[in-house]
Amino acid sequence: MPEARCLCGDHAWRVDAPLQLLHHCHCGYCRKHQGVAYTTMGAVQPDDFAWLSKGETIEYESSPGFRRVSCARCGSPIPAPPGELGLVFVFAGPLEGDPGERPNSHIFVASKAPWLEIEDGLPAFDAYPPGYDATEHPTRTSDDPAGEGVRGSCLCGGVRFVVDGDPIIARHCHCLRCRRGRAALHASNMVVPFGAIRITHGEDRVRAWKVPDARHFTQCFCADCGSTVPTVDAGRGIAIVPMGCLDDAPRTVPSEHIWVGSKSSWHEIPDSLPQYPEGPPS
């Protein structure tokens, strides 16, 4: 059955049954924690889930009784213990194999990112589908005042930033590193000039982990809630902003898909944006 691991490998897990209730969630909590457009997850019974290895974690209670868990070394979101439904919810993006089912709906679309269009034709619900009696998870907004720039923040609000000026480009990336690091089907990143981003609060809370064999790939995250936050790369003169952690509409939208040759084999890209098997043409 499919296995998965976090970006650094401290945590690895396996599911021994097809994922049920497989869906795309657009709630602000999921988007902020993982820095993505939406998260894709399904559930299994606790007996059908196994940890293959486990390291230290960051745990954050985003709402009463609902915990978000991340690897403490690399910041990758990882499955949490069973919640109020008694099930283990598993992220489908980092699975290296077929989850056995396909997503059946979009939920919390009333909170979806303003820069994303849903184009796959699946049923879409403003919150939970009818018949589910569970706690709703509203969108958390920035604590910084609105101004000239585009605001962003982590899930707990401990790290906040502002993007000034125009971005260079925004892309969806399907590489395995992004799928592991964000626990999603793809990352959605905005690239901005180095001087265009200001950390307004919590710079001392930002942790970073670089993939040892990567030329540039570094994941930054909040030490308190585990949320992915911008990576500032002074050497290349850019900053990479996870678009899911934006509080305001950005000044650009994703214009292409990259590393499509590494995407989940069962995932079909629904839009008509250009696709590149690896990185974009130079």
Summary of the structure (lengths in Angstrom):
residues: 282
radius of gyration: 17.5
end to end distance: 38.2
largest distance: 51.8
contacts: 952
relative contact order: 0.19
helix: 11%
strand: 34%
